[in-house]
Amino acid sequence: MLVAIIVAVLAAVIVIVAVAAALALRARRETPSVGRAKGVSELSTVGVGSSPFERRSKAQAAREGDVTVSSSEPGAASKKPSDELGRRFAGLAAAAVAIFGALSAKLWSMQIAGSEAYAQAAEENLYTTVKTPAPRGCIYDTNGEALVVNRPSQTVVADPEVAAAAKEAGTTRAVAAMKKAAQEHPGAILAVGNAPTALLTIAEQIENGLRPALVIGVPVGFVNVVESKERLFAVCEKHGVPAIAAMGRKGGSNVAAAICNALIYSAAEMLDPSARGWK
C-alpha cells in the first residue's frame, strides 16, 4: 500500500512538471520576436551621446553589434526553429500526462479500490493441494500368502473437514473425528488405541443415542487414560453396547489392531493357523 502511494505521488509530480514545461514552451512561443536589424530605418541609438567625442557612425555601431528595433519590413520577425520544437514538446507533455494518468488510475484500482480481492487471490496462490497415493509393500507369510496388502481406506482424523471443525470448536481432532464417525457410521465398530478424549466422546455419543456394533478402547498413556476407559465401560454396560477395554494405563494402537484382527479371524473361524493354510 505504501509503495503504491509513493509511486502515485511521483507520477503526479512528473505530470505537474510536464504540464508546467508545456505551458512555459507555449508562453515562450507567443512572445514577440526580437532580432538584429540588417538596416536601420526608424530608430537608432547611433550618434547619441553626452559629448561629441562619444558619437559613432552607423557602420561602426553595426559592426559592434548594437541592438535596434526595425519595422521596415512586415516579415522582419522570422520564424524560429524553437517554435516547432515547442509544439513537439507540448505533444510529448500531453502524451506523458495521459500515460501517467492511466498508470496512476490503474495503481489506485489495484492497490486501494481492489486491494482485498488481489490479497485474497495472492493468499489462494500460496497453497496447492496435491493428492499423492502412498502405497506400501505387501507382507507375506512363509507359505507366500499375503498378510498385509494395499487397499484404500478413509482416515477420519486426516479429513480436512474434521480439522476445520476441531479448530472452530476449539477441540482436538480425535474428538471431531469421533463425532463425524458416529454421524456417518452409526452401527460400525469403533476402535481407539491412542486418544483418551476419543473414548470420552464415544461415551458422550452413546449417552445421546449412538449404538455402535462394538467399542474397543485401549488407549495408552497417563492423562485421562484410566478415567476414559472406566467411563466408557460404565456407559457401554449401562446401555447394552458391547465393549472391549484394557483397564489401566497399558494399551496402544497395535493392541487395538490385534484385537480387530483376532475378531475377524474368529468370525471367519480361522483362529487356528492351519485353518488359514499354514503348515
N, C-alpha and C positions, 0 to 999 in steps of 0.2 A: 504494500500500500504506500509506504513512504517513498519508495523508488519511483512509483508511478506519479506521485505528486511532484517530485523533483523534476522528472522528465517533462511533465506538463508545464511547469513553471519555466524551464529552459526553452521549451518550444514557444511559449508565449513571448518570452524576451526576444527570441530570434525573429518572431513575426513582427514585433514592435519595431525592432531595428530595421527590418526590411522595409516596412511601411515608411519609417522616417527617412530612409535613404531614397525611396521613390519620390516622396514629397520634396526633398531637397533638390533632387535632379530636375523635377518639374519646375520648381521655382527658379532654378538657375537657367533653364531653357527659356523661360518667359522674360528674363532680364534683357533690356535693350543692349545691342552690341556696341562696343566702343573700340575703334580701330585707329591705326595710324593713317593719316591722310597723306596721299601722294602729292596733292596740290592744295594749297591754301587759298581759299576764295573769300571767306566771310570773317572768320575770327582768327586772330593770330596774336601771340604774345611777343613776336619778334619786334625789336626796336623799342620796346617799352622798358624803361629803366629809370633809376633815380638820378642818373647823371649821364652826360654824353659819352662817358668812357664805357658805360655798360651796354650801349646799344650794339646789336649784332645784326648781320644781314639775314635774310630769309634762308639763303642757301646754307649758311653756317648753322643756323638753328635746325634745319632739316637734317644736316649731317650729324649733329649732336643728339638728335632723337627727341626733340621737344614734341609733346603731345598736343594735338589740335583737334578740334571738333569740326568736321566737314559735313556740309549739307549740299554740296554742289551737285551730287548725283542722287537720284531716288534710291538706287540699289547699292549705295555705298557700303551698307552693313551686310557683308557677305554671310552666307550660311556656313556654320561651323560644323566640323565632324562630330563635335561633342553632343550636338543635338540628336543625331541618330543614335549615338551611344547611350544617351539618356533615355530614349524610348526603349531601347533594349533592356536597360537596367530596370525600367519600370515594369516591363513584361516579366522579367525574371522575379522581381519582387512580388508581383501578383501570383505567379506560379508557386513561389515559396509560401506565401500566405495560404493558398489553397491546400498545398501538401501538408504543411504543419498543422493546419486546422483539422484536416481529416485524421492525421495521426493522433492529435490531442483528443478528438472525439472518440476514436477507437480505444485509446488508453482509458478514457473515462468510462466507457461502456464495459470494458473488461475488468478493470481494477476496482471500480466503485459500484456502478449500476449492477453488473452481473458477477460480482466477486463471489457470492455464495454458490452460484451454480458451477463456476470454474473450480472453486475449492472442493466441492463435492466430487466433481469429475476427477480431480487430482487424487483425492483420497481413494476413490474406487480403483484407480490405476496402480495403487501401491500393492494391492494384494490380488493374487490369482490362485484360484482353487484348481489343483491338478490331482485327479484321482489316479493313483498308481497301484495296480494289484501287487500283492506281496505273497506269491506262492512259496510254500515251504516244501522241503523234501519229505518224501514218504518214509515211513518206518515199517520194516518187515520183520517177521519172526524167523525162527530157524527153518521153518517149512516154506518160507517165501510168501507167506500170507501177509497182506497189508494190515498193519495195526493202526497206522495213522496215515490218513490221506488228506488231500486238499479239497475243501468244499466251501462255497460262500456261506457266510452267516452274518447275522446282524449283531453289531456291538452297540448296545443301547447307550453306554456311558460315553462313547465317542461320537454320538449323534449331535450335530450342530444345534438342533432344536433343544436337546437336553442341556447343552452348555448355556444356551441363551436363557432357558427357563431357570436354571440354577443361579445365573448371575442376576436375573431380575428378582427372584425370590430371596436372594442372599443366603442360599443353602449350598450344600455340596452336590456334585454331580451324581453321587450314589443315591441321594435322596430323590433327585429329579428323575433318575433312570428307573428307580423302582416304581415311582408314580406312573411313568409312561408305560412300563411293562404291565402294570396292573390294569391300565386302561385298554391296552392293545391285546393283551393275552391274559384275560381274567382266569382261565382254567389251566394255566401252564404250571410247570414245575419251576419253582424259584430256588436257585442255589446261590448262597452267599458265602464266600470264603475269605473276605478281606475287609469289609466295611461294616462296623457295628451300626452305623447310622442307617444303613440299608435294612438291617433287621428291625430296627425301631420303626422305620417307615412301613415295612410289611405288616408289622403288628398293628400299626395305626390303620392301615388299609383294611385289614381283616376286621377290626372293630367297626369300620364303616360299611362292611358288607362284602368285601372281597373273599372269594373262596377258591384259592389255588388248589391244584391237584396234590401238591406236596411242597413243603418248605424245608430246605436243607440249610441250616445255619451253623457254620463252623468258622467264624472269623477268628483271627489270631491277633494278639496284642495285649495292651494294658488298659487303654482308655475306653470305658463303656463296653468292653468285651463281655465280661461276665454278666453285667446287668442286662445287656441286649439279648443274650441267649436266654436268660431266665424269663425276661419279659415276653419274648417270642414263644417260648414253650408254654407259658401260662395262658397266653391268648389263644394259641392253637388248641390247647386242651379244652379251653372253655367253649370254643365254637366248633369243635369237632373237625379241625383241619389236621391232616397227617403232617407230622414234622419229625425231622431228624436233627438233633443238636448235640454238639460235643461240649459238654459243660466244662467250665474252667477257662483258662487263658490259651489253651492249645487249639490248633486248627490250621487253616490256611486254604489257599485256592487249590493246591494239589490234593488236599484231603477231600474238598468238595468234588473235584473231578473224579477222584477214585470212587466216591460214593455213587456218583451218577453212572459210572461205568459198571459198577457192581450191580446196580439196579437194572441196567439194560441187559446184562448177561443173565441176571436172574429171571427177567421177564421172558427171555428167549430160551430159557433152560439150557444155558451154556456156561454155567459157573464152573463145571468140570472142564479143564483144558482139553481133555480128549474129545469132548463134545464139539470143540471148535477146530478139530483136526490136528491137534498136537500129538506127537508120538513120543 
